[in-house]
Amino acid sequence: MNIVITGTAGFIGFHLTKLLQQQEHLILCIDNINNYYDTQLKYNRLLDIGFKKEDIQEETLIKSHTYPNLLFLKCSIENKHILSYIKNFAPDIIIHLAAQAGVRYSFENPYTYISSNIEAFLNILEYCRFNPVKHLIYASSSSVYGLNKEIPFTESQMVDFPASLYAASKKSNELMAHTYSYLFDIPTTGLRFFTVYGPWGRPDMALFKFTKNILENKPIDVYNHGNMYRDFTYIDDIVKAIALLINKPPQKNNSNKTPAPYQLFNIGNGSPVKLMDFVAAIENELQLKAHINYLPLQPGDVVSTHADTTALYKLLNFKPFTPIQFGIKKFIEWYRWYYKV
């Protein structure tokens, strides 16, 4: 099949591309390589799948030096004319992972979330409206549950109280997808990711920051005085679930409350970990003790996340299962190799 993956230089998009290229799909990789975090890390991810930094130019289609079934285009999807490149590629499947990430960053740069997360997604939906695809899969987030206090989080719960603009933008994506699914018969699947971690992860995430600071003998910031729980989900589990979902598009008049070909899934480990236990697992793997700076809960944060993955398992006979001890070990091995520490 022809597959478009947006956000390919990002953490999840990079790992998904590596997995799907093994299945011999023809893949068009798209990313704007923005500077939200270290662009060299993004270029090195791309290099790992055969795209050299010196070859990458704005809106210039290039081929991978390593995998003949991979193409790359550096561009921002909020620019409508980019859709012509997608049309020429004629995808069967679009997996839209490109977005402005980060809860706290949305306090500093709110307009970025509207352009990157809403305007760009509208362009993808408009493309699918006039150029039908077999399946549109897109990234949502566990942050849509916001101030919801019902644990575990299930896809049927109301998500009307987001705690950040990032969360609001992701809920907007879900609403937009439903509208286009209903009006134009576009099969859409939204994925609510829960705290994804693993090798090649994002520098703004807790595992990366904690590992870096502990190795450099610097204090780590622990919010809400450590009284937080997160449903940490290993990257390999995330991309396996996406790969399995490709051939499981929703149907009209499915078991959901809507007749639209529309579905949502939590993708989480289903086993929340207390933040201090997470820190202890990092300390154990590094064989170093963390210096901890305890702080109050930050605006936009929630105390606990916990995914109910019953719906995902019912459809795929698969759910994320990797324990944090294994995932942290793999991340730290990568971190030591990548940074030579």
C-alpha positions in Angstrom: 0.0 0.0 0.0 0.9 3.7 -0.3 1.1 5.2 3.1 1.6 8.8 4.2 3.1 9.3 7.7 3.2 12.9 8.9 5.5 13.8 11.8 8.1 11.3 10.6 11.0 13.0 12.3 9.1 12.9 15.6 9.4 10.2 18.2 6.4 8.0 17.3 6.5 8.8 13.6 10.1 7.7 13.3 9.5 4.3 15.1 6.4 3.7 13.1 8.2 4.4 9.8 10.9 1.9 10.8 8.3 -0.8 11.5 6.1 -0.2 8.4 9.0 -0.1 6.0 9.8 -3.7 6.9 6.3 -4.6 5.4 7.4 -3.2 2.1 4.8 -0.4 1.9 5.7 2.6 -0.2 5.8 5.4 2.4 5.8 9.2 2.0 7.3 10.7 5.1 6.5 14.3 6.0 7.9 16.6 8.7 8.6 20.3 9.0 11.5 19.6 11.5 10.5 22.5 13.8 12.6 23.7 16.6 10.3 22.8 19.6 13.2 20.7 20.7 16.7 19.8 19.4 16.5 19.6 15.6 19.7 17.6 15.5 17.9 14.7 17.3 15.2 14.9 14.6 17.8 14.9 11.8 19.5 11.9 13.4 16.3 10.0 13.5 15.9 10.7 9.8 19.5 9.7 9.1 18.7 6.4 10.8 16.1 5.7 8.1 18.3 6.9 5.3 17.7 10.6 4.9 20.9 12.7 5.1 20.6 16.2 6.5 22.5 17.7 3.6 19.9 16.3 1.1 16.9 17.7 3.0 15.6 20.9 1.5 12.2 22.7 1.9 9.5 21.1 -0.2 11.9 18.9 -2.1 11.0 15.2 -2.4 14.0 12.9 -1.7 14.6 9.1 -1.5 16.1 7.2 1.4 19.6 6.0 0.9 18.8 3.0 3.0 15.3 1.9 2.3 14.1 2.2 -1.4 10.4 2.3 -0.3 10.8 5.5 1.7 10.4 9.1 0.4 10.7 12.3 2.5 9.3 15.8 2.2 10.2 18.6 4.5 7.1 20.9 4.8 4.5 22.3 7.1 1.0 20.7 6.5 -0.8 23.9 7.4 0.3 25.2 4.0 -2.5 24.0 1.7 -0.4 23.7 -1.4 1.4 20.8 0.2 -1.7 18.7 -0.5 -0.6 18.5 -4.1 2.4 16.4 -3.1 0.1 14.0 -1.2 -2.3 13.8 -4.2 0.6 12.9 -6.6 1.6 10.1 -4.2 -2.0 8.8 -4.1 -2.0 7.3 -0.6 -4.3 4.4 0.4 -3.7 5.2 4.1 -2.8 8.4 5.9 -1.3 8.3 9.4 -1.3 11.9 10.8 1.1 12.2 13.7 2.4 15.7 13.1 1.4 18.1 15.8 2.7 20.7 18.2 3.3 18.6 21.3 3.6 19.7 25.0 1.2 20.8 27.6 3.3 23.6 29.2 4.6 25.0 25.9 0.9 25.8 25.0 1.0 28.5 27.7 3.9 30.2 25.9 3.0 29.7 22.3 -0.8 29.2 22.0 -1.1 30.2 18.3 1.3 27.4 17.3 -1.3 24.9 18.5 -4.0 26.3 16.4 -1.9 26.3 13.2 -0.1 23.0 13.7 -2.8 21.0 15.4 -6.1 22.4 14.0 -5.4 24.1 10.6 -3.0 21.3 9.5 -5.5 18.6 10.5 -8.2 20.5 8.6 -6.0 20.3 5.5 -5.6 16.6 5.9 -9.4 16.1 6.3 -10.1 18.3 3.2 -7.6 16.2 1.3 -9.5 13.0 2.3 -12.8 14.7 1.5 -11.9 15.1 -2.2 -9.4 12.2 -2.5 -10.9 9.2 -0.6 -8.5 7.0 1.4 -9.1 3.6 2.9 -8.3 4.8 6.4 -7.2 8.0 8.1 -5.5 7.4 11.5 -4.6 10.4 13.6 -2.9 11.1 16.9 -5.1 12.3 19.8 -3.9 12.2 23.4 -4.7 11.0 26.9 -4.7 14.7 27.8 -8.2 15.0 26.4 -9.5 13.4 29.6 -8.4 16.6 31.4 -10.2 17.1 34.7 -12.1 13.8 34.4 -11.9 12.0 37.8 -13.3 8.6 36.6 -10.5 6.1 36.6 -9.6 4.3 34.5 -10.3 6.5 31.4 -12.6 4.9 28.9 -13.3 6.1 25.4 -17.0 6.4 26.2 -16.4 9.0 29.0 -17.2 12.7 28.3 -14.1 14.8 27.7 -15.5 18.3 28.1 -13.0 19.8 30.6 -9.5 20.0 29.1 -6.8 21.4 31.3 -4.6 22.8 28.6 -4.8 24.3 25.1 -2.9 21.3 23.8 -5.6 19.0 25.2 -8.3 21.3 23.7 -6.6 21.1 20.3 -6.6 17.3 20.4 -10.3 17.1 21.4 -10.9 19.5 18.5 -9.2 17.0 16.2 -11.6 14.3 17.4 -14.6 16.5 16.8 -13.4 17.5 13.4 -12.7 13.9 12.4 -16.2 12.8 13.4 -17.8 15.6 11.4 -15.8 14.6 8.2 -16.5 10.9 8.8 -20.2 11.6 9.1 -20.5 14.0 6.2 -18.1 12.5 3.7 -17.8 8.9 4.7 -14.1 9.1 5.7 -13.0 6.1 7.9 -11.2 7.8 10.8 -9.5 6.4 13.9 -8.2 8.6 16.7 -5.5 7.3 19.0 -5.4 8.6 22.6 -1.7 8.0 23.5 -0.7 7.6 27.1 2.8 9.0 28.1 4.9 7.4 25.4 8.5 6.7 26.2 11.5 4.7 24.9 14.7 5.0 22.8 14.9 8.2 20.6 12.4 9.8 22.9 11.6 13.5 23.3 13.9 15.7 25.4 10.9 17.5 27.0 9.6 14.2 28.5 10.3 13.2 32.1 12.4 10.1 31.4 14.8 12.1 29.1 15.1 15.0 31.6 15.5 12.8 34.6 18.1 10.6 33.0 20.1 13.6 31.7 20.1 15.5 35.0 20.9 12.4 37.2 23.9 11.6 34.9 25.0 15.3 35.2 24.5 15.3 39.0 21.9 18.0 38.6 18.6 18.1 40.6 15.4 16.8 38.9 12.1 18.7 39.3 9.3 16.4 40.7 5.9 18.0 40.6 3.0 17.6 43.0 5.6 16.5 45.5 5.8 13.1 43.7 2.1 12.3 44.2 1.4 11.7 40.6 0.6 8.5 38.5 1.2 8.0 34.8 0.3 5.3 32.5 3.7 5.0 30.8 3.5 3.2 27.5 6.5 1.8 25.7 7.1 3.0 22.1 7.2 -0.5 20.6 3.7 -1.2 21.9 2.4 2.1 20.5 3.7 1.5 16.9 2.6 -2.2 16.9 -0.9 -1.1 17.8 -0.9 1.5 15.0 0.3 -1.1 12.5 -2.4 -3.5 13.5 -5.1 -0.8 13.2 -4.2 0.1 9.6 -6.4 -2.8 8.2 -9.1 -2.2 10.8 -11.0 0.9 9.5 -14.3 1.6 11.2 -17.5 0.9 9.4 -20.7 2.8 9.1 -23.3 2.0 11.7 -20.7 0.4 13.9 -21.2 -0.3 17.6 -20.4 3.2 18.6 -23.1 5.8 19.4 -22.6 7.4 15.9 -23.5 6.0 12.5 -20.3 7.5 11.1 -17.2 5.4 10.2 -15.4 6.8 13.3 -13.6 5.2 16.2 -11.4 6.2 19.1 -8.9 4.0 21.1 -6.9 4.4 24.2 -3.3 3.2 23.7 -1.8 2.8 27.1 -0.2 0.2 29.3 -3.2 0.0 31.6 -0.9 -0.1 34.7 -0.3 3.4 36.2 3.0 3.9 37.9 3.6 6.3 40.8 6.1 9.0 39.7 8.5 8.2 42.6 8.5 4.5 41.6 9.4 5.7 38.1 12.3 7.8 39.5 13.4 4.8 41.5 13.5 2.6 38.4 15.7 5.2 36.6 18.0 5.4 39.7 18.3 1.6 39.8 19.2 1.4 36.1 21.7 4.2 36.3 23.1 3.0 39.7 22.9 6.7 40.7 20.8 8.6 43.2 18.7 11.5 42.1 18.7 14.9 43.8 15.1 15.8 43.9 13.5 19.3 43.9 9.9 18.8 45.0 7.5 21.3 43.5 3.7 21.9 43.5 1.4 20.7 40.7 1.9 22.7 37.5 -0.9 24.4 35.7 -2.3 22.1 32.9 -1.1 18.9 34.6 -3.3 16.2 35.9 -2.6 14.0 38.9 -3.3 10.6 37.4 -3.7 8.9 34.0 -5.0 5.3 33.5 -6.0 3.8 30.2 -8.8 1.3 29.8 -7.7 -0.6 26.7 -10.6 -3.1 26.5 -11.8 -1.7 23.2 -8.4 -1.9 21.6 -7.9 -5.5 22.8 -11.4 -6.5 21.6 -10.5 -5.4 18.1 -6.9 -6.4 17.8 -6.4 -9.1 20.5 -3.4 -6.9 21.5 -2.8 -4.4 24.2 0.4 -2.7 25.4 2.2 -4.8 28.0 5.9 -3.7 28.3 6.9 -3.2 31.9 8.7 0.1 32.8 11.8 -1.7 34.0 12.4 -3.1 30.5 11.4 0.2 28.8 13.6 2.3 31.0 16.6 -0.1 30.5 16.2 0.2 26.7 15.9 4.0 26.9 19.0 4.4 29.1 21.0 2.0 26.8 20.1 4.2 23.9 20.8 7.4 25.8 24.3 6.3 26.8 25.0 5.2 23.2 23.6 8.3 21.6 25.3 10.8 24.0 28.4 8.6 24.6 28.0 8.8 28.4 
